Amino acid sequence: MRSVTYSMNVSLDGYVVGPDGDFNWTAPDEEVFRSWIDEIREVGVHLLGRRLYETMLFWETADQDPSLDDSMLEWAAIWKLLPKVVLSTTLPAVQGNARLASGGLADEIERLRAEPGAGDIAIGGATLAAEAAELGLIDEYRARVYPVLVGGGLPFFPQHERRVDLELVETRTFSSKVVYLRYRVAR
């Protein structure tokens, strides 16, 4: 069965976006960006909420930007081809290799797990991931922890009164002092 993974950049105090909506502190260096490229290669389909979908639209046409370096062009090529499912009640349409979800999050994950196909089912966006976590649908948490305290904002982990035991799968410290943590949900 395909695993559902939630992977985002996060501040040391646990936020993916600061209180002012800013996330410029997550700009990756080449080494961290390369790890994102390696990870996205393992994804078979990406579930996104409206806000992350709109943020990531840049990559649909990024290959036309002559100022991008080779790594960014590589990411853009992978992202453009990657099937995406957008869960939104406000978007009338989506672009590229994306479709609007026809059902709720649990239904979409169940359908995707039942389909033939390789690669993980990635969830992008803290709000969507919070819903998936509440439903017990996340199999792995992957965090790139940045050495910054932003003091509030949108949390990486949902604030639910439910214990979830995790097994450490992998760690890595980058030269930029970003720390990658990969945990599997203990079942």
Secondary structure, 3 states (H helix, E strand, C coil): CCCEEEEEEEECCCEEECCCCCCHHHCCCHHHHHHHHHHHCCEEEEEEEHHHHHHHCHHHHHHHCCCCCHHHHHHHHHHHHCCEEEECCCCCCCCCCEEECCCCHHHHHHHHHHCCCCCEEEEECHHHHHHHHHCCCCCEEEEEEECCCCCCCEECCCCCCCCCCEEEEEEEECCCCCEEEEEEECC
